Every structure is written in structure tokens, then in C-alpha cells.
Amino acid sequence: MGAILSVMLAATLVPAMPAKTSGFWLGDRDYPSGALRRKEEGPVAFSLLIAPNGRVANCIITATSGSAELDEQTCAMMALRARFKPATDENAIATYGSYRGGLFWRLPGSQNRPSYRYAPPVDLTLQVKRLPSGALEESVSLVTKLDPTGHVTICEPFKPDKASAKLIEVACQQAKEAYTSLAADGEGRPVPVVRHVIVKFQVAAQ
């Protein structure tokens, strides 16, 4: 039995997922008065630490909107309104999970309401000579468990049918060797976390 298949049978990690659509998180009435007066708007990206009870334990802005008030309100509203189905570990026990998202603050009265479309950033880029598909680049989506020191201890394909077994194997190996991401709760204590990790394979220029 291959190493990857053994891991898949032995452990099934589940990342934290929103309990409801993100459209419930923000509305025009949540627009900060100062930002509204200054006509500030723009995209903001954030990373949430989700506690085992499904509530936001910590919020970090990973890409600013350019407005400190909008950034602060983003985290405040996530903590107040966002609820999640918690991540579960290899024993199917609720644990800390990571969720990355983003939105576009739009001034009230504009044609579009706040937008929640967001593509999580690539966590690890690997240079290779060639790819099995013949493509120049390909991404692998993983679900991982990181210990309190931020190191990957368990790695699985997020959607096994979306990538080749070989790429999954290499992506997991490299994630365990080269990827770290320390998670801390609201009081700054390091915690283990189940996290979605994206690894991009890129064919090196000849």
C-alpha cells in the first residue's frame, strides 16, 4: 500500500467551513462612519483562527484595504457574526482550524454589495523540470494538521480526484519539510491547527 493511500485511510482531516454563506457577515449598516465620510473602500484579505466551538478565536489582516478603519471593522464583524463548522482532526475530534477569506468594501448605495469572492494565496511554490500533465504549472490543494510549533504532521489531498497521486505525494513531502505556519489563539498561546494549504508546481525555465 502506498504511503499516500495509507495516510488517507488512517486519517481524514476536515477543515473549518462557514456554517452559513458569507453574505450574512456584513451589510451596508456595518460601514464605519469615518471610512464612509472619507469615501474609503477597497479589498481586504484576512486569516481567521476558528476555535473548536466554531467561533473566531483570532483574526489577522493579510492584505490591507488601505483603510485602517475598514481593516479593523472587518475583524470585528468576523468575530461578531461569522460562525463555522469546526475543523476535525484525524480522530474526528473538533479542533482549531484556519480559514482565509477576503471581501471588497463598497460604499453604500453603489451598484454592488460587498463582494466575498476570494482565491486563497499559494503557500508553497515548487520548481520542477516537467509536470505529468504537460502543463507549465499546476496547483495541489491539501488539508494539513500543524502542531503547536507550526510544522505539518499530517497531510492529505483536499480533493483527491483533482490531482495526480505523485503530485500529492511530493506536495505533502515538501509541505512537511519546508512549510511552517504558527497559529496562536486570542491570548497568544500556540495551538495545533487544521489548515488548507495550496502548493503550486511550476516548470522551471530552460
Secondary structure, 3 states (H helix, E strand, C coil): CCHHHHHHHHCCCECCEECCCHHHCCCHHHCCHHHHHCCCCEEEEEEEEECCCCCEEEEEEEECCCCHHHHHHHHHHHHHHCCEECEECCCCCEECEEEEEEEEECCCCCCCCCECCCCCCCCEEEEECCCCCCCCEEEEEEEEEECCCCEEEEEEECCHHHCCHHHHHHHHHHHHHHCECCCECCCCCECCEEEEEEEEEEECCC
